Amino acid sequence: MRWSLLLIFSVFVFSPPMSFSQTFFHTGSTTDVQTSPVPGSLLAGGNTDNDDAMRWFLQRADGGDVVVVRATGSDGYNNYLYSSLNVPVNSVTTIVIPNRTAANNQEVYDAIIKAEALFIAGGNQWDYINYWKNTLVQNAIQYLIDEKGVTVGGTSAGLAVLGEVVYTAQNNTVWSTEALGNPYHFRVTRRAAIHSTSTTGIPPMGASGKIGT
């Protein structure tokens, strides 16, 4: 691991012109580092984050940069991942990517591919499918899995889009009684994930066992 002798720590929010509408929340060093991340998958069902699981996730970044992506929300993961779990990392950056214009922004792509670990926050998985599939964001996630070999994780909706087959929630939530009673219910919507099967030996990211989110 190579660290700069002089680290500049900061917390800032940067919003490019409104036409792109992505928002960056950055905590930690502004100097990029190159470490030796370990590939893996963190599949969290949702609700309260499990500290032990998140420590495992951070450890696999090997002191590098952690990126959190989401379609809505704010910087709720930044301080938690950067300072609350006692696992040193260089920085944590949350990127809010709320539309396809933002998902095709080069700055967003460049920020994601610098990650030594990537986490997809909860929310609405249809936003992720609708906004990110077949965009630079998808290409960046695929690069992290296939070429850079980092750990990619997600919780709730973030987990739901990491499987080979995704329950998209395009028609809102389907309840277990509805899906079990009628597997062809109009709310049972399935699509391919926002990434394809890895070509480097990392297995598909595991489908969500949850119905609804």
C-alpha positions as CSV (number, residue, x, y, z in Angstrom):
1,M,0.0,0.0,0.0
2,R,1.4,3.4,-0.9
3,W,0.3,6.4,1.2
4,S,1.1,10.0,0.6
5,L,3.1,11.5,3.5
6,L,1.0,14.5,3.5
7,L,-2.8,13.8,3.6
8,I,-5.2,16.6,3.2
9,F,-8.5,15.7,4.9
10,S,-11.7,17.4,4.0
11,V,-15.4,17.1,4.0
12,F,-17.1,18.8,1.1
13,V,-20.1,18.7,-1.2
14,F,-19.7,19.4,-4.9
15,S,-22.6,19.7,-7.3
16,P,-21.7,20.2,-11.0
17,P,-24.1,22.1,-13.3
18,M,-27.8,21.3,-12.9
19,S,-28.0,19.6,-16.3
20,F,-26.0,16.7,-14.9
21,S,-27.5,16.8,-11.4
22,Q,-25.2,14.3,-9.8
23,T,-24.0,15.2,-6.3
24,F,-20.7,14.2,-4.6
25,F,-20.2,14.0,-0.8
26,H,-16.5,13.4,0.0
27,T,-15.0,12.6,3.4
28,G,-11.2,12.0,3.9
29,S,-8.2,12.5,1.8
30,T,-8.4,14.2,-1.6
31,T,-5.3,12.3,-2.8
32,D,-6.0,9.1,-4.6
33,V,-4.1,6.0,-3.4
34,Q,-3.4,2.7,-5.1
35,T,-3.9,-0.3,-2.8
36,S,-4.4,-4.1,-3.2
37,P,-8.2,-4.6,-2.9
38,V,-9.7,-8.1,-2.5
39,P,-12.7,-9.2,-4.6
40,G,-15.9,-10.2,-2.9
41,S,-19.6,-9.6,-2.4
42,L,-21.4,-8.1,0.5
43,L,-25.1,-9.0,0.3
44,A,-27.1,-7.2,3.0
45,G,-30.9,-7.7,3.3
46,G,-31.6,-4.2,4.5
47,N,-32.7,-2.5,7.7
48,T,-29.9,-1.6,10.1
49,D,-26.4,-2.2,8.8
50,N,-24.4,-5.0,10.4
51,D,-21.2,-3.5,11.8
52,D,-19.2,-6.7,11.5
53,A,-20.2,-7.2,7.8
54,M,-19.3,-3.6,7.0
55,R,-15.9,-3.9,8.7
56,W,-15.3,-6.9,6.6
57,F,-16.2,-4.9,3.5
58,L,-13.9,-2.0,4.5
59,Q,-11.0,-4.3,5.3
60,R,-11.1,-5.7,1.7
61,A,-10.4,-2.1,0.4
62,D,-6.9,-2.4,2.0
63,G,-6.9,1.2,3.1
64,G,-8.1,2.5,-0.2
65,D,-11.0,4.6,-1.4
66,V,-14.6,3.6,-0.8
67,V,-17.4,4.8,-3.1
68,V,-21.1,4.6,-2.2
69,V,-23.6,5.1,-5.0
70,R,-27.3,5.8,-4.7
71,A,-30.1,7.5,-6.7
72,T,-31.6,9.5,-3.8
73,G,-30.5,10.5,-0.3
74,S,-27.4,12.1,1.0
75,D,-24.1,11.3,2.8
76,G,-25.5,9.0,5.6
77,Y,-22.7,6.4,5.0
78,N,-19.8,8.7,4.9
79,N,-18.9,9.2,8.6
80,Y,-20.1,5.7,9.4
81,L,-17.7,4.0,7.0
82,Y,-14.9,6.5,7.4
83,S,-14.6,6.8,11.2
84,S,-17.2,4.8,13.1
85,L,-16.0,1.2,12.4
86,N,-12.3,1.6,13.2
87,V,-11.1,0.3,9.8
88,P,-8.8,2.9,8.2
89,V,-9.6,3.9,4.6
90,N,-8.3,6.7,2.5
91,S,-11.7,8.3,1.8
92,V,-15.4,7.7,1.4
93,T,-17.3,9.3,-1.4
94,T,-21.0,9.1,-1.9
95,I,-22.4,9.9,-5.3
96,V,-26.1,10.5,-5.8
97,I,-26.9,9.6,-9.4
98,P,-30.6,10.4,-9.9
99,N,-31.1,10.1,-13.6
100,R,-29.6,8.7,-16.8
101,T,-27.9,12.0,-17.6
102,A,-26.0,11.8,-14.4
103,A,-25.3,8.1,-15.0
104,N,-23.6,8.9,-18.3
105,N,-21.4,11.7,-16.8
106,Q,-17.7,11.1,-17.3
107,E,-16.9,12.5,-13.9
108,V,-19.2,10.0,-12.2
109,Y,-17.5,7.2,-14.1
110,D,-14.1,8.3,-13.3
111,A,-14.9,8.6,-9.5
112,I,-16.4,5.1,-9.4
113,I,-13.5,3.3,-11.1
114,K,-11.1,4.7,-8.5
115,A,-12.9,2.8,-5.8
116,E,-11.2,0.0,-3.9
117,A,-14.6,-1.0,-2.6
118,L,-18.1,-0.1,-3.9
119,F,-21.4,-0.1,-2.0
120,I,-24.9,0.4,-3.4
121,A,-27.2,2.0,-0.8
122,G,-30.8,1.1,-0.3
123,G,-33.7,2.9,-1.9
124,N,-35.8,1.9,-4.9
125,Q,-34.2,-0.8,-7.2
126,W,-36.3,0.4,-10.1
127,D,-34.5,3.7,-9.9
128,Y,-31.2,1.8,-10.3
129,I,-32.4,-0.3,-13.2
130,N,-34.1,2.6,-14.9
131,Y,-31.3,5.2,-14.4
132,W,-28.1,3.1,-14.5
133,K,-28.6,0.1,-16.7
134,N,-26.7,0.5,-20.0
135,T,-24.9,3.6,-18.9
136,L,-21.4,4.6,-17.8
137,V,-22.3,3.7,-14.3
138,Q,-23.0,0.1,-15.3
139,N,-19.7,0.1,-17.2
140,A,-17.9,1.3,-14.2
141,I,-19.4,-1.3,-11.9
142,Q,-18.6,-4.0,-14.4
143,Y,-15.0,-2.7,-14.6
144,L,-14.6,-2.9,-10.8
145,I,-15.9,-6.5,-10.8
146,D,-14.2,-7.9,-13.9
147,E,-10.9,-6.0,-14.1
148,K,-10.0,-4.2,-10.8
149,G,-11.3,-7.0,-8.6
150,V,-12.9,-5.1,-5.7
151,T,-15.5,-6.0,-3.2
152,V,-19.0,-4.8,-4.3
153,G,-21.8,-4.7,-1.8
154,G,-25.3,-3.5,-1.5
155,T,-28.2,-3.4,1.0
156,S,-31.9,-3.7,0.4
157,A,-32.5,-2.2,-3.1
158,G,-28.7,-2.1,-3.6
159,L,-28.6,-5.9,-3.0
160,A,-31.6,-6.5,-5.2
161,V,-29.8,-5.3,-8.3
162,L,-26.7,-7.4,-7.7
163,G,-28.2,-10.7,-8.8
164,E,-28.3,-12.3,-12.3
165,V,-32.0,-11.9,-12.2
166,V,-33.5,-8.9,-10.4
167,Y,-36.9,-8.2,-9.0
168,T,-37.2,-4.7,-10.3
169,A,-40.2,-3.3,-8.4
170,Q,-41.1,-1.5,-11.6
171,N,-44.8,-1.8,-10.7
172,N,-44.2,-1.1,-7.0
173,T,-44.0,-3.7,-4.2
174,V,-45.5,-7.1,-4.5
175,W,-46.3,-8.8,-1.2
176,S,-45.4,-12.4,-0.5
177,T,-49.1,-13.5,-0.5
178,E,-49.6,-11.9,-3.9
179,A,-46.5,-13.5,-5.5
180,L,-47.1,-16.9,-4.0
181,G,-50.8,-16.9,-4.9
182,N,-50.0,-15.7,-8.5
183,P,-46.4,-15.9,-9.7
184,Y,-47.6,-14.0,-12.9
185,H,-48.8,-11.1,-10.8
186,F,-48.2,-7.8,-12.7
187,R,-46.0,-6.6,-9.9
188,V,-43.6,-9.6,-10.3
189,T,-41.2,-7.9,-12.7
190,R,-37.8,-9.5,-13.4
191,R,-34.9,-8.4,-15.5
192,A,-31.2,-9.0,-15.9
193,A,-28.9,-7.3,-13.4
194,I,-27.1,-4.0,-14.0
195,H,-23.9,-6.0,-14.4
196,S,-23.2,-9.2,-16.3
197,T,-21.6,-12.4,-15.1
198,S,-18.0,-11.9,-14.2
199,T,-15.3,-13.1,-16.6
200,T,-12.6,-13.2,-13.9
201,G,-13.9,-16.0,-11.7
202,I,-16.0,-13.9,-9.3
203,P,-19.5,-15.5,-9.3
204,P,-22.6,-13.6,-10.1
205,M,-23.5,-11.2,-7.3
206,G,-26.3,-13.3,-5.8
207,A,-30.0,-12.7,-6.2
208,S,-32.1,-11.1,-3.5
209,G,-34.3,-13.5,-1.6
210,K,-36.6,-10.6,-0.6
211,I,-39.9,-9.9,-2.2
212,G,-40.4,-6.2,-2.2
213,T,-38.2,-3.5,-0.6
